[in-house]
Amino acid sequence: MVGIPAFNEEKTIAKVVLLSQKYADKVVVCDDGGTDLTGEIARELGADVVRHEKNLGYGAALQTLFRRAQELDADILVTLDGDGQHDPRDISNVVEPVRSGEADIAVGSRFIHEHLTSVMPWYRRAGIRFISRLVNNNKQSVGDAQSGFRAYSVKCLDKLVVAENGMGASVEVLMSARKNGLRIQEVPATCYYGGDLKKHVHNPVKHGVSVVMSIVKLVVEDRPLVFMGIPGILSLIIGALFGVWLLQIYGAEHHIVTNIALASLTFVLIGFFLLSTSITLYAIARLAQRTNGKNESGTSK
């Protein structure tokens, strides 16, 4: 099955659908609250169209396509963009690692054979490289963490947690896959920039900041005691030191230094907030893990 998230892509959706139908038994288009004829065109060409009543974002469209693939009992789900930047003729190449059992997720990379990619703006290249480095770890690294051209074994979709509705979903999928021990493999894929595609390019700064903030949020949610608890304890210690200093000055000079008092109070409040939030997030994460464990145990029986 090929899944295509699309938002106002009436100029390109026909070509993407027709080419994709040559390589898949089923093509599903998620019309993400568009205001043009994207959904109607795709439906007329024989695609299964799932429509959001309003624009929810790339991540929400991806979640819808994941659910649809499971409902249709597909073996493999391939996702690619509806704006024509991905070449559906690469589907066989992207699918191969999943079909052969070498990987659970295959990513069509724009950087393995860069001659396959038309001129990519330097700022996009730099941004993608930076985001990929943030996502990578020592066990598995991906050179193109923002590529939406991917193949998934549908059996692994239950293990993927996708909560981000925006573009951060692309990295959330990879982080969730690694956390669950899924195998990820990159393969070369063609990518086209130019013509009408320029009109669809997101603001690079806004897009980059959004994805980076998603990564930060995911990392904090995954290890709250490390990324919030430790800073919270340090903040409390600093607040206490300011408090001791304040008491020393008061003992010697019998007056309160307002700036030191405010600094002490501020650090103490921030520390309590960070520490309490980290403990709450940790407790929620533990509860979710236990619930998932019970559900998996019940399913296995």
QUITAGI-V562928 format. One record per residue. N is the residue number from 0. RES is the residue in one small letter. SS is DSSP state (H for helix, E for strand, C for the rest). PSI is psi in whole degrees, 0 to 359 (none if undefined). OMEGA is omega as a letter, one per 40 degrees, with the letter a starting at -180 (999 if undefined). Layout:
# QUITAGI-V562928
n=N res=RES ss=SS psi=PSI omega=OMEGA
n=N res=RES ss=SS psi=PSI omega=OMEGA
This chain:
# QUITAGI-V562928
n=0 res=m ss=C psi=140 omega=i
n=1 res=v ss=E psi=129 omega=i
n=2 res=g ss=E psi=131 omega=a
n=3 res=i ss=E psi=106 omega=i
n=4 res=p ss=E psi=131 omega=a
n=5 res=a ss=E psi=139 omega=i
n=6 res=f ss=C psi=108 omega=a
n=7 res=n ss=C psi=58 omega=a
n=8 res=e ss=C psi=38 omega=a
n=9 res=e ss=C psi=336 omega=a
n=10 res=k ss=C psi=337 omega=a
n=11 res=t ss=C psi=343 omega=a
n=12 res=i ss=H psi=326 omega=a
n=13 res=a ss=H psi=313 omega=a
n=14 res=k ss=H psi=318 omega=a
n=15 res=v ss=H psi=317 omega=a
n=16 res=v ss=H psi=312 omega=a
n=17 res=l ss=H psi=317 omega=i
n=18 res=l ss=H psi=322 omega=a
n=19 res=s ss=H psi=326 omega=a
n=20 res=q ss=H psi=340 omega=i
n=21 res=k ss=C psi=342 omega=a
n=22 res=y ss=C psi=5 omega=a
n=23 res=a ss=C psi=150 omega=i
n=24 res=d ss=C psi=333 omega=a
n=25 res=k ss=C psi=134 omega=i
n=26 res=v ss=E psi=125 omega=a
n=27 res=v ss=E psi=128 omega=i
n=28 res=v ss=E psi=127 omega=i
n=29 res=c ss=E psi=105 omega=i
n=30 res=d ss=E psi=101 omega=a
n=31 res=d ss=E psi=67 omega=i
n=32 res=g ss=C psi=32 omega=a
n=33 res=g ss=C psi=162 omega=a
n=34 res=t ss=C psi=6 omega=a
n=35 res=d ss=C psi=204 omega=a
n=36 res=l ss=C psi=19 omega=a
n=37 res=t ss=H psi=308 omega=a
n=38 res=g ss=H psi=317 omega=a
n=39 res=e ss=H psi=318 omega=i
n=40 res=i ss=H psi=314 omega=a
n=41 res=a ss=H psi=319 omega=a
n=42 res=r ss=H psi=318 omega=i
n=43 res=e ss=H psi=331 omega=a
n=44 res=l ss=C psi=2 omega=i
n=45 res=g ss=C psi=6 omega=i
n=46 res=a ss=C psi=151 omega=i
n=47 res=d ss=E psi=120 omega=a
n=48 res=v ss=E psi=125 omega=i
n=49 res=v ss=E psi=124 omega=a
n=50 res=r ss=E psi=134 omega=i
n=51 res=h ss=E psi=137 omega=a
n=52 res=e ss=C psi=333 omega=i
n=53 res=k ss=C psi=163 omega=a
n=54 res=n ss=C psi=115 omega=a
n=55 res=l ss=C psi=340 omega=i
n=56 res=g ss=C psi=165 omega=a
n=57 res=y ss=H psi=316 omega=a
n=58 res=g ss=H psi=320 omega=i
n=59 res=a ss=H psi=320 omega=i
n=60 res=a ss=H psi=321 omega=i
n=61 res=l ss=H psi=318 omega=i
n=62 res=q ss=H psi=319 omega=i
n=63 res=t ss=H psi=318 omega=i
n=64 res=l ss=H psi=324 omega=i
n=65 res=f ss=H psi=313 omega=a
n=66 res=r ss=H psi=319 omega=a
n=67 res=r ss=H psi=322 omega=i
n=68 res=a ss=H psi=321 omega=i
n=69 res=q ss=H psi=321 omega=i
n=70 res=e ss=H psi=323 omega=a
n=71 res=l ss=C psi=358 omega=i
n=72 res=d ss=C psi=43 omega=i
n=73 res=a ss=C psi=156 omega=i
n=74 res=d ss=C psi=316 omega=a
n=75 res=i ss=E psi=137 omega=i
n=76 res=l ss=E psi=127 omega=i
n=77 res=v ss=E psi=129 omega=i
n=78 res=t ss=E psi=138 omega=i
n=79 res=l ss=C psi=156 omega=a
n=80 res=d ss=C psi=152 omega=a
n=81 res=g ss=C psi=359 omega=a
n=82 res=d ss=C psi=2 omega=i
n=83 res=g ss=C psi=2 omega=a
n=84 res=q ss=C psi=335 omega=i
n=85 res=h ss=E psi=144 omega=a
n=86 res=d ss=C psi=112 omega=a
n=87 res=p ss=H psi=341 omega=i
n=88 res=r ss=H psi=350 omega=i
n=89 res=d ss=H psi=0 omega=a
n=90 res=i ss=H psi=315 omega=a
n=91 res=s ss=H psi=321 omega=i
n=92 res=n ss=H psi=318 omega=a
n=93 res=v ss=H psi=325 omega=a
n=94 res=v ss=H psi=330 omega=a
n=95 res=e ss=H psi=313 omega=a
n=96 res=p ss=H psi=327 omega=i
n=97 res=v ss=H psi=317 omega=a
n=98 res=r ss=H psi=322 omega=a
n=99 res=s ss=C psi=353 omega=i
n=100 res=g ss=C psi=9 omega=a
n=101 res=e ss=C psi=338 omega=a
n=102 res=a ss=C psi=157 omega=i
n=103 res=d ss=C psi=330 omega=i
n=104 res=i ss=E psi=131 omega=i
n=105 res=a ss=E psi=136 omega=a
n=106 res=v ss=E psi=124 omega=i
n=107 res=g ss=E psi=104 omega=a
n=108 res=s ss=E psi=141 omega=i
n=109 res=r ss=C psi=357 omega=a
n=110 res=f ss=C psi=354 omega=i
n=111 res=i ss=C psi=307 omega=i
n=112 res=h ss=C psi=89 omega=a
n=113 res=e ss=H psi=344 omega=i
n=114 res=h ss=H psi=345 omega=i
n=115 res=l ss=H psi=349 omega=a
n=116 res=t ss=E psi=127 omega=i
n=117 res=s ss=C psi=167 omega=a
n=118 res=v ss=C psi=115 omega=i
n=119 res=m ss=C psi=130 omega=i
n=120 res=p ss=C psi=140 omega=a
n=121 res=w ss=H psi=325 omega=a
n=122 res=y ss=H psi=328 omega=i
n=123 res=r ss=H psi=317 omega=i
n=124 res=r ss=H psi=312 omega=a
n=125 res=a ss=H psi=318 omega=a
n=126 res=g ss=H psi=317 omega=a
n=127 res=i ss=H psi=318 omega=i
n=128 res=r ss=H psi=316 omega=a
n=129 res=f ss=H psi=313 omega=a
n=130 res=i ss=H psi=320 omega=i
n=131 res=s ss=H psi=321 omega=i
n=132 res=r ss=H psi=323 omega=i
n=133 res=l ss=H psi=324 omega=a
n=134 res=v ss=H psi=328 omega=a
n=135 res=n ss=C psi=155 omega=i
n=136 res=n ss=C psi=184 omega=a
n=137 res=n ss=C psi=335 omega=a
n=138 res=k ss=C psi=315 omega=a
n=139 res=q ss=C psi=132 omega=i
n=140 res=s ss=C psi=144 omega=i
n=141 res=v ss=C psi=129 omega=a
n=142 res=g ss=C psi=340 omega=a
n=143 res=d ss=C psi=75 omega=a
n=144 res=a ss=C psi=348 omega=a
n=145 res=q ss=C psi=2 omega=i
n=146 res=s ss=C psi=131 omega=i
n=147 res=g ss=C psi=0 omega=i
n=148 res=f ss=C psi=100 omega=a
n=149 res=r ss=E psi=159 omega=i
n=150 res=a ss=E psi=135 omega=a
n=151 res=y ss=E psi=137 omega=i
n=152 res=s ss=E psi=122 omega=a
n=153 res=v ss=H psi=334 omega=i
n=154 res=k ss=H psi=334 omega=a
n=155 res=c ss=H psi=353 omega=a
n=156 res=l ss=H psi=330 omega=i
n=157 res=d ss=H psi=335 omega=a
n=158 res=k ss=H psi=347 omega=a
n=159 res=l ss=C psi=126 omega=i
n=160 res=v ss=C psi=116 omega=i
n=161 res=v ss=C psi=107 omega=a
n=162 res=a ss=C psi=341 omega=a
n=163 res=e ss=C psi=132 omega=i
n=164 res=n ss=C psi=339 omega=a
n=165 res=g ss=C psi=201 omega=a
n=166 res=m ss=C psi=345 omega=i
n=167 res=g ss=C psi=347 omega=i
n=168 res=a ss=H psi=329 omega=a
n=169 res=s ss=H psi=321 omega=i
n=170 res=v ss=H psi=330 omega=i
n=171 res=e ss=H psi=321 omega=i
n=172 res=v ss=H psi=314 omega=a
n=173 res=l ss=H psi=318 omega=i
n=174 res=m ss=H psi=320 omega=i
n=175 res=s ss=H psi=322 omega=i
n=176 res=a ss=H psi=315 omega=i
n=177 res=r ss=H psi=318 omega=a
n=178 res=k ss=H psi=328 omega=a
n=179 res=n ss=C psi=11 omega=i
n=180 res=g ss=C psi=22 omega=i
n=181 res=l ss=C psi=147 omega=a
n=182 res=r ss=C psi=131 omega=a
n=183 res=i ss=E psi=134 omega=i
n=184 res=q ss=E psi=140 omega=i
n=185 res=e ss=E psi=144 omega=i
n=186 res=v ss=E psi=154 omega=i
n=187 res=p ss=E psi=144 omega=i
n=188 res=a ss=C psi=148 omega=i
n=189 res=t ss=C psi=143 omega=i
n=190 res=c ss=E psi=137 omega=a
n=191 res=y ss=C psi=130 omega=i
n=192 res=y ss=C psi=135 omega=i
n=193 res=g ss=C psi=174 omega=i
n=194 res=g ss=H psi=226 omega=a
n=195 res=d ss=H psi=342 omega=a
n=196 res=l ss=H psi=330 omega=a
n=197 res=k ss=H psi=331 omega=a
n=198 res=k ss=H psi=340 omega=a
n=199 res=h ss=H psi=354 omega=a
n=200 res=v ss=C psi=129 omega=i
n=201 res=h ss=C psi=155 omega=i
n=202 res=n ss=C psi=118 omega=a
n=203 res=p ss=H psi=322 omega=a
n=204 res=v ss=H psi=311 omega=i
n=205 res=k ss=H psi=316 omega=a
n=206 res=h ss=H psi=312 omega=a
n=207 res=g ss=H psi=314 omega=i
n=208 res=v ss=H psi=320 omega=i
n=209 res=s ss=H psi=315 omega=a
n=210 res=v ss=H psi=317 omega=i
n=211 res=v ss=H psi=318 omega=i
n=212 res=m ss=H psi=325 omega=i
n=213 res=s ss=H psi=319 omega=i
n=214 res=i ss=H psi=314 omega=i
n=215 res=v ss=H psi=315 omega=a
n=216 res=k ss=H psi=317 omega=a
n=217 res=l ss=H psi=319 omega=i
n=218 res=v ss=H psi=316 omega=i
n=219 res=v ss=H psi=318 omega=i
n=220 res=e ss=H psi=327 omega=a
n=221 res=d ss=H psi=323 omega=a
n=222 res=r ss=C psi=67 omega=a
n=223 res=p ss=H psi=327 omega=a
n=224 res=l ss=H psi=329 omega=i
n=225 res=v ss=H psi=311 omega=a
n=226 res=f ss=H psi=346 omega=i
n=227 res=m ss=H psi=323 omega=a
n=228 res=g ss=H psi=311 omega=a
n=229 res=i ss=H psi=312 omega=i
n=230 res=p ss=H psi=326 omega=i
n=231 res=g ss=H psi=316 omega=i
n=232 res=i ss=H psi=318 omega=i
n=233 res=l ss=H psi=320 omega=i
n=234 res=s ss=H psi=320 omega=i
n=235 res=l ss=H psi=319 omega=i
n=236 res=i ss=H psi=316 omega=i
n=237 res=i ss=H psi=318 omega=i
n=238 res=g ss=H psi=319 omega=i
n=239 res=a ss=H psi=320 omega=i
n=240 res=l ss=H psi=318 omega=i
n=241 res=f ss=H psi=321 omega=i
n=242 res=g ss=H psi=318 omega=i
n=243 res=v ss=H psi=317 omega=i
n=244 res=w ss=H psi=317 omega=i
n=245 res=l ss=H psi=317 omega=a
n=246 res=l ss=H psi=323 omega=i
n=247 res=q ss=H psi=316 omega=i
n=248 res=i ss=H psi=319 omega=a
n=249 res=y ss=H psi=321 omega=i
n=250 res=g ss=H psi=326 omega=a
n=251 res=a ss=H psi=323 omega=a
n=252 res=e ss=H psi=352 omega=i
n=253 res=h ss=C psi=38 omega=i
n=254 res=h ss=C psi=154 omega=a
n=255 res=i ss=C psi=128 omega=i
n=256 res=v ss=C psi=112 omega=a
n=257 res=t ss=H psi=316 omega=a
n=258 res=n ss=H psi=319 omega=i
n=259 res=i ss=H psi=322 omega=i
n=260 res=a ss=H psi=316 omega=i
n=261 res=l ss=H psi=320 omega=i
n=262 res=a ss=H psi=316 omega=i
n=263 res=s ss=H psi=312 omega=a
n=264 res=l ss=H psi=318 omega=a
n=265 res=t ss=H psi=312 omega=a
n=266 res=f ss=H psi=322 omega=i
n=267 res=v ss=H psi=316 omega=i
n=268 res=l ss=H psi=315 omega=i
n=269 res=i ss=H psi=318 omega=i
n=270 res=g ss=H psi=313 omega=i
n=271 res=f ss=H psi=319 omega=a
n=272 res=f ss=H psi=311 omega=a
n=273 res=l ss=H psi=317 omega=a
n=274 res=l ss=H psi=315 omega=a
n=275 res=s ss=H psi=322 omega=i
n=276 res=t ss=H psi=318 omega=a
n=277 res=s ss=H psi=320 omega=i
n=278 res=i ss=H psi=319 omega=i
n=279 res=t ss=H psi=313 omega=i
n=280 res=l ss=H psi=321 omega=i
n=281 res=y ss=H psi=317 omega=i
n=282 res=a ss=H psi=319 omega=i
n=283 res=i ss=H psi=317 omega=a
n=284 res=a ss=H psi=317 omega=i
n=285 res=r ss=H psi=318 omega=i
n=286 res=l ss=H psi=318 omega=i
n=287 res=a ss=H psi=320 omega=i
n=288 res=q ss=H psi=317 omega=i
n=289 res=r ss=H psi=320 omega=i
n=290 res=t ss=H psi=315 omega=i
n=291 res=n ss=H psi=322 omega=i
n=292 res=g ss=H psi=316 omega=i
n=293 res=k ss=H psi=319 omega=i
n=294 res=n ss=H psi=317 omega=a
n=295 res=e ss=H psi=322 omega=i
n=296 res=s ss=H psi=318 omega=i
n=297 res=g ss=H psi=323 omega=i
n=298 res=t ss=H psi=320 omega=a
n=299 res=s ss=H psi=330 omega=i
n=300 res=k ss=C psi=none omega=999
